[in-house]
């Protein structure tokens, strides 16, 4: 067993948990509005305690990581000039110190 490696992994896990504990809670009730069948994508969510801004993130369905981000400075709704087809969206809260919470994938709302 490589104890130096295990110690490194333990420190990394602790730092990750501390970062997540400092972040605001994820936004609730994240919805993708689909009733108008438009090419743009509109997302809406309920506010998160401690959040000062939100970020809408998205990636192609074949990408393992978020590829794009759009900051939402005010409000809890965003419309992007991005088609709903072949992408996965998420919304995450950001606090005043820049800590980012976990992204929430929206559910369709008709």
C-alpha positions in Angstrom: 0.0 0.0 0.0 1.3 3.5 -0.9 0.6 5.5 2.2 1.8 8.8 0.7 -0.8 8.4 -2.1 -3.5 7.4 0.4 -2.7 10.5 2.5 -2.8 12.7 -0.6 -6.3 11.3 -1.5 -7.5 11.9 2.0 -6.3 15.6 1.9 -8.0 16.0 -1.5 -11.3 14.5 -0.2 -11.2 16.8 2.9 -10.6 19.9 0.7 -13.5 18.9 -1.6 -15.8 18.4 1.3 -14.8 21.8 2.8 -15.5 23.5 -0.5 -18.9 21.9 -0.9 -19.8 22.8 2.8 -18.9 26.4 2.1 -21.1 26.6 -1.0 -24.8 27.6 -1.0 -27.5 25.0 -1.3 -28.5 23.9 -4.7 -31.5 25.8 -6.2 -34.8 24.0 -5.8 -37.5 23.2 -8.4 -35.3 23.7 -11.4 -37.6 23.5 -14.5 -37.0 23.7 -18.3 -40.0 25.4 -19.8 -41.1 23.4 -22.9 -44.7 24.3 -23.6 -43.9 26.9 -26.4 -41.7 24.4 -28.4 -39.3 27.2 -29.3 -35.6 26.7 -30.2 -34.3 28.8 -27.3 -34.2 27.3 -23.8 -35.8 28.9 -20.8 -35.0 27.7 -17.3 -36.6 28.7 -14.0 -35.9 27.8 -10.4 -36.6 28.8 -6.8 -34.0 30.9 -5.0 -31.3 29.3 -2.9 -30.4 30.6 0.6 -27.0 32.4 0.5 -26.8 32.7 -3.3 -26.0 36.1 -4.9 -25.9 34.8 -8.5 -26.6 31.7 -10.4 -24.8 29.9 -13.2 -26.5 27.9 -16.0 -24.1 25.3 -17.2 -24.5 23.0 -20.1 -22.6 20.3 -22.1 -23.2 18.1 -25.1 -24.7 14.7 -24.2 -21.4 13.0 -25.1 -19.2 15.3 -22.9 -18.3 14.2 -19.4 -17.8 17.8 -18.0 -19.7 21.1 -18.2 -18.5 22.9 -21.3 -20.3 26.2 -21.1 -21.5 28.6 -18.4 -23.8 31.6 -18.4 -24.0 33.8 -15.3 -27.4 35.0 -14.2 -26.8 38.1 -12.1 -30.4 38.7 -11.0 -33.6 36.7 -10.9 -34.3 33.1 -11.0 -35.0 32.7 -14.7 -32.8 32.5 -17.8 -33.4 32.2 -21.5 -30.5 31.0 -23.6 -30.0 31.0 -27.4 -29.2 27.3 -27.1 -31.4 24.4 -28.4 -32.6 21.9 -25.9 -31.6 19.1 -28.3 -28.4 17.2 -27.6 -27.3 19.1 -24.5 -27.7 18.6 -20.8 -28.4 21.7 -18.7 -27.7 22.4 -15.0 -28.3 25.4 -12.6 -26.0 26.1 -9.7 -25.9 28.7 -7.0 -22.9 31.0 -6.3 -22.4 32.9 -3.1 -20.6 36.2 -2.5 -17.2 34.6 -2.0 -17.5 32.7 -5.3 -18.3 29.3 -3.8 -20.2 27.3 -6.4 -22.8 24.7 -5.3 -23.7 21.5 -7.0 -25.6 21.9 -10.3 -29.2 20.7 -10.5 -30.4 19.2 -13.8 -33.9 20.7 -14.7 -37.0 18.7 -15.2 -39.3 19.6 -18.2 -42.4 21.6 -17.4 -45.2 21.7 -19.9 
